[in-house]
Amino acid sequence: MASLSQLLNTARDALSAQSYGLNVTGDNISNASTPGYVRRVAELQTVNLGNQPAGSVTAAGLRRVTDDFTERRTYQANGSSSAAGSRDQTLASLESLFNDQSGTGLGNSLSAVYASFSALASNPTDATTRSNVLNAADTFATRVSSTASTIAQTRSDLKTQAQQTVDQVNQKAQDIAKLSLQIGIAESNGQDASALKDQRDQKLLDMSSLIDVHTFTDGQGQLVVQSAGTTLVEGGKASSLSLNVNSDGSLQLFANKAGGTSSEVTQFLTGGKLQGIFQSRDVDLFNVSKQLDQFVFDVGNAINQQHASGFGADGGTGRNLFDVSGSPDGAALNFKVSVDVWGHPDRVAAASSAFSVPGGSDNAVQISTMADRAVATNNTRTAAEAYGDLVGTVGSLKAGSARDVDTQGAIFKQVQTMQQSESGVSLDEEMVALTKYQNAYQAASKVLNVADQLMQELMTAIGR
């Protein structure tokens, strides 16, 4: 009787354990396409029956197939890829501002200014030709100020994006802390928290696209999440980040701690969309804007100096063609045709002396040939060369960002493949596991039937 009862119990335990394995495998198959789902493996182990020659089996639970190193690399690669993509998107818009082939650059409009003076030199008494000079100057000035305004607006838009990204990071941190708390409660009650861990890992992956994410487990087994050199999540508690604007217009990132204290962590920001925004706004756009200001300041003042030395058809002199600010800062944004000449074609200084008015054209000739004179970058570059340097800077930045997108994207895909091979669901492998558990379940069922028949036969024999 004892041995048959043992056999029945063993078959019963086997049915329960293999059924558990079937359920785990079924969950894997049904969630094969679920984002963030991590493959589970049923943990079966033998049950010691004391001095008995055989033991039973039990389902000890399940194990999430994860690798901490691969997960951390995934977060890092995702952050680097997202930063590169964010920066490249901004630089693509910037590059389009200096595309002379599509008519959005400054080169053609500046050449038109010099060409208009060349035409004026051939016909200095013609009112229409004089008006064309002012129109060409206005087109150039408008293009300059429009380009500077677009860059300024882009920087403003990026500030808004940065604030939105910081808000999203703070919300993710709150969500991760809440999930960590729920995981701790579930595990302390002996419940499976795999689904909660999947949700938390997905939140971490989402956060890594916004900001650099570094994770580890502290001595108490609690998850710690660090971003920009500060701890954002520790167990069930979350801190927050905030954005500020420096006196020079650059963005600052602050970590806010308990008690109302905060510290700047801008220099520790290393990844995610937020890092891409900071890089493109406060480095790339800032430097290009400064280079544009210097170019406009140099060229505008050079033309003004030559123009002011000449005489208009009305005999007046000392007039500027452009309004240029007193320093390079903001020169492009405030650049426009001077009120001294706008609307007054007769004030365009074509003559080099009062004695040659109105038919003199020596000064117009001088301005038309300025395209070939070194007037920019401390009088070391021509206007065309200086503008070429500016376009080259933008092109180089965009080319570099495009390479970063390709490189970081390839690295992220590689790490994703590693992570998927480790933690993802392979339907082929699950079919093998399904067959294994099914066969074991059927075999245990047969053992149970045999033991039941033997028990009935034994009871019948005893009853006789």
Secondary structure, DSSP 8 states (H G I E B T S, - for coil): -HHHHHHHHHHHHHHHHHHHHHHHHHHHHHTTT-TT---EEEEEEEE--TT-S--EEEEEEEEE---HHHHHHHHHHHHHHHHHHHHHHHHHHHHHHT-GGGT-SSHHHHHHHHHHHHHHHH-TT-HHHHHHHHHHHHHHHHHHHHHHHHHHHHHHHHHHHHHHHHHHHHHHHHHHHHHHHHHHHHHHTT---HHHHHHHHHHHHHHHTTS--EEEE-TTS-EEEEETTEEEEETTEE-EEEEEE-TTS-EEEEEE-TTS-EEE-GGG--SHHHHHHHHIIIIIIHHHHHHHHHHHHHHHHHHHHHHHTSB-TTS-BS--SEE--SSSTTTTTT-EE-TTTTT-GGGS--BSSGGGTTT--HHHHHHHGGGGSEEETTTTEEHHHHHHHHHHHHHHHHHHHHHHHHHHHHHHHHHHHHHHHHHS--HHHHHHHHHHHHHHHHHHHHHHHHHHHHHHHHHHHHH-
